[in-house]
Amino acid sequence: MRITRLALAGALLAILTPAPLHAAAEQPPTEKVERARTTDAPVLTPLTEFGTGLASGSAIGPDGALYVTDPNAGSVLRIDRRTGATRTYADGLPTQVLGIGGAMDLEFVGRTAYVLVTLVGGDLAGTPIGDRTVGLYRLGRDGRFRVFADVGTWSEEHPPVTDSFITTGLQYALERRGDGFLVTDGHHNRVLRVGPRGHVSEARAFGNVVPTGLEVVGPVVLTSQAGPIPHDPEDGRVVATFRRHRAPVEVARGASLLVDVELDPRAGLYALSQGRWDGASEGSPASPSTGRLVRVGWRGDLVPVTDGDGDEIVLDRPTSLELVGSTAYVVGLAGTVVTIDNL
């Protein structure tokens, strides 16, 4: 029997969605449920804005706070999710070169922070790559960052199958998996694995699909793909990989310039569309205020989140997404964080 993409998407969502949420979704709508949906419609609220701007990745820390990378300042910021109070958690990372790259994403292992830094190597900065290493940095107890994995040098020594002109790659997202990490490279079109001692290897190679965000759910790795230029909606996809030797399974498609994917047991599976590509140059972001938070539907579609009036919630060049219960925390390129409640 031939299994269609929609059937695979539905089966995958059934696996990823815990039983209580799945069961609730199958119940016929009642007056009480419909009234609750109308009353508790998603609402966007600004949380904080920080001066240096140009934010990128994010993570929920061990203390429950939101942590955001500031590539312009070479720092990591801690944001209180209740009050929006923001302070510098750590700094001293390589700063941006030519207004791009820098500290792109972060993860915690216990209370230890790891930060992904890209586009700061000698192939762009004109300095020896050892002075500004492209790779993974670990924050020590002394408050200083040290190189944990030299991803840039490995990438130069192991060029991708697809065409590229930045030899050290353009790494975008960092996600913990097992005793190591996964890293997406949107320029080299692959996902790399960083082992517990900093060893780098290739986990998955793609065609020209521009992998961006990551989410690990048990044995399943979800990857958002922005697609090649001009990042048309039909090329924006969420795919799942189960084992090294299996081809990726398409879970959903239909939103432009996807940059992240997240799953929460209560809220469900969501992706982040940065919006319409501005067309300025390869690697440039979307046009301002064209982004959307989209929900992955059971039929493999990507449905924009709407407010109480049924209007799509508009985001300004979002770069990273975190889900905590029914609340989404969306980081924007201009150095903003907004919340979308009641998902």
Secondary structure, 3 states (H helix, E strand, C coil): CCCCHHHHHHHHHHHHCCHHHHHHHHCCCCHHHHHHHHHCCCEEEEEEECCCCCCCCEEECCCCCEEEEECCCCEEEEECCCCCCEEEEEECCCCCECCECEEEEEEEECCEEEEEEECCCHHHHCCCCCCCCCEEEEECCCCCEEEEECHHHHHHHCCCCCCCCCCCCCEEEEEEECCEEEEEECCCCEEEEECCCCCEEEEEECCCCCEEEEEEECCEEEEEECCCCCCCHHHCEEEEECCCCCCCEEEEECCCCEEEEEEECCCEEEEEECCCECCCCCCCCECCCCEEEEEECCCCEEEECECCCCCECCECCEEEEEEECCEEEEEECCCEEEEEECC
